[in-house]
Amino acid sequence: MRQASVPHGATRRSPLRVATTLIATGVVAAATAVAFASAADAATTLGASAAQSGRYFGTAIAAGKLGDSVYTTVANREFTMVTAENEMKIDATEPNQNQFTYTNGDRIASWATGNGKRLRGHTLAWHSQQPGWMQSMSGTALRNAMINHITRVATHYKGQIYAWDVVNEAFADGNSGARRDSNLQRTGNDWIEVAFRTARAADPGAKLCYNDYNTDGQNAKSNAVYAMVQDFRSRGVPIDCVGFQSHFNSQSPVPGDYQANLQRFADLGVDVQITELDIEGSGSAQAASYSTVVKACLAVSRCAGITVWGVRDTDSWRASATPLLFDGNGNKKPAYTATLDALNGGPTNPPTSDPTTPPPTGGACSASTTLNQWTGGFTATVRISAGSAAVNGWAVTLTLPAGASVTNTWNAVAGGGSGTVRFANASYNARIPAGGSTEFGFQGTGTGPSATPSCAAS
Ligand code: G2I
């Protein structure tokens, strides 16, 4: 079932098996609303400010830098999503055919989960960064190797990945609107849909994305991707999201139709994600471009989040162009402030309230959890119902069994990843009318919650 009534993060498939239903009845309404942030207490990190509208703010992480305490301090403080910059690519995970190496990818995955962050997987099928053995392959042998690679890697990370870049950069630059020539393309035009079907079979809980660059505005290349996504949606090929890398510089600035382009893809019924954002430059010009990108995402309800391609300028693949939000010492740049301000002032922010006028007190709420449990993982769907009075904001608290942790949340903002976890409403589902209900969900590793959730309304 697709939930069309919620803005984004809502394309999770329904649990196939319903194992447990838990009902908890209402906890007393709070006297003051805590769900709404006023300007005076605007969020002070990128992750928290993005979470106000139910979005994530992520970064690429390099395993080799996890021993650098400035790097990890900034990354842990600011970001809620992590992409492995190179460590989950084909050459890194399968250096020799059928010999899989997950050491560095796992280091990033455990750093992310250990710090309560979600993971984007990058990338399962790509013409570039192929190991030598794959570069020299073709035809059926290559097609089978691709299927095997996707199956093995997606299975290894099953349950840990919010979204996979299943296929990366498969279209040609320029005006042809054609597929990029590559050994994978030469195995047959259906290689992309085979890759998506294979990924879905291996990890049905992950969102599956197509990811590319120079597709950020409307042009021949993005038109070709658009046609593919439209075709996939019409034929039931499993695609959930499109990633827009968004590597910008003066030759390739933020397009004037950036937001409109995101929106037209979203209108196909997929999430859109900004996956590798960096903008060459400095000072106020760079800051203004970052602000434009953030505002575009906030204005598109299915824009699920933004990932920047590195922490500090010195961590960037194009370090000399200083394209990121922190300088080499980890200090915030003007681009950081502009990004934070845009996130805090975005159109989907919760409404601000006059601090001298207490917001109206809402009624009580109750919560019930439907659990889909498999060995080593679970998804939980939580329904929050209002009583005879409307609810203006809600928070559900539940306790996970020992060893369990939350890896992925949709339609709510999670606080804590293990033990007692609190889920607060997103801005767009705070209000529940009298007698009405709303749902959020989360995915986790280990055993799902059997304890009774409590619901606090405001
Ligand atoms: O090129 C920027 C990005 C474009 N979209 C796909 C991304 O996967 C890509 O990321 C970059 C990484 O940021 C670089 O770090 O991909 C490059 C390779 O295509 C990465 O560069 C590689 C170097 O080519 C290797 O020589 C080096 O060993 O980084 C490796 C690790 O530092």
Residues whose N, C-alpha, C, O or C-beta is under 5 A from the ligand:
A	BS01	G2I	E85 N86 W317
